[in-house]
């Protein structure tokens, strides 16, 4: 998969192959597109497993998860993106934890394009642990 850009009315857009449309090429969106293509090209994730900008309701508030990954129609990972100049802080991890109250996934990834964190939830200990790398599609278990 390649990255495609175009200019519309003087503004830069990037093609989101997962939503099948051009979207504004904000710094965060460019990180999203590169990360999703990495998942497909390098970690063998099926395109159909990746959904961008998933709406959800948490405590009566409408929120959007940046990317939700599902395996056999079961959500297995949440991905949160930040622009490259945005530091990944404890607050970002807490944001993902809130989203996971809705989805209950065993994996989450956070990336700003410069730093990427991967974590897995161990249900037996009820604890998150850091992974050294993003797992392949085959290695991820629901």
N, C-alpha and C positions, 0 to 999 in steps of 0.2 A: 504494500500500500504506500502510495506517495502522498506528500502534502501538497495541496493545491490552494493557491491564493487567487483572489481577483479583487479589483477595485470597483466599487459601486458608489456612484455619486461622491467620489473623492475619499471614500472610506475603505479600509482594507478588510476583506472577508476571507475566511478559511473554510474549506469544505469539510463538513463533518460527515464522514461516510456512515456513521452509525445512526444519525438522524436523517441522512440523505438530503442535506441542504447546506447552503453556505450560511455561516454565522459570523458575527463581528469578530475580528481577530484581536480580541483583547489579550493582554499578556497571559492572563489565566487560561483563556481559551486555547492559546497556542501550546501551553504546557499540557492541557488536556489532550489535544490532538496528537502531540508527540508521544505522550504516555500510552494512550489507547493503541496507537500504531505499534509501539514497542510490545504491548501485550499480545497483539495479533502476530507480528512478524518475528519476535524473538521468544515469546513464551507460548506460542501456538494456541492462543485463546480464539475460539470461533467468534467471528464478527457478531453473530446473533446473540452471543452471551453478554454483550456489552450494551448497556442502556445509559445514555447521557441525559442529565437534567430530569431526574425522576422526582415527581411530586410526592409529598407525604404530609400527613397531619400528625403533629406531636403536641399534646396538651392544648388542643384547639387551634394551634397555629399552623398555617400552611408554610412548609419549608421545601427546599429542593436539595436533593442529594446530587453531588456533581456527577458521579458515575456509580451505577449499581451493576454488579456482575452476578449472573445466575447460571447455575449448572443443573440441568434436568429440571428447569423451571423453579428451582429453589435458590433464593438469594444466598450467595456465599461470600461476597466481598463488597465493601464500600470503598470508594476512592474519593479523596478530598484534594482539590488543587488550590494552589495559591500562585500568584504572580511571582516571578523570580526574585523581585525585590522585597517580597513579604517573608518575614522570618516565620519559621514553623515553631510555634510556642506551645506551651501546655494548653492554652485556650483552644488551639486547633485540635489537639487530641480530645479535649472535652467536647468539642463540637461533634466529632465523629462518634464519640461515646453516646451522645444524645441521639444521633441518627440511628445508632445501633439499638436503641431502646425500641425502635419501630421494626427494624429488620432482623435483629438477632443473628447476624452473620458471624462465621468463625474467622474471617480475615478482614483486615483493613490496610489500606495503603494511603500515604499522604505524600504529595510531591509539590515542590515549587520549581521543578526543572533543574535545580542545583542540588537539592537534597531530597532524598526519598526515604521514607520509613515504611517498613512492612511489619505487620504484627499478626499473630495468630492467637485465638482464644482457646484455652484448654478448659473444656467443660468440667473435667474431673477436679481440677484445682480452682476453677472459677477465676483464672488469672490470664492476663494478656502477656505474651512474650514477644520480644523483637526477633525478627528473622534477619538473616544476613543478606538475603536477596529475595527478589520477587519469584515465587515458585512458578513452575510451568503449569499449564492447564491440567495436565495428567496428574501432577502431584497434589493438586488442590482437592481436598475432600470436603464434601458438604457437612 
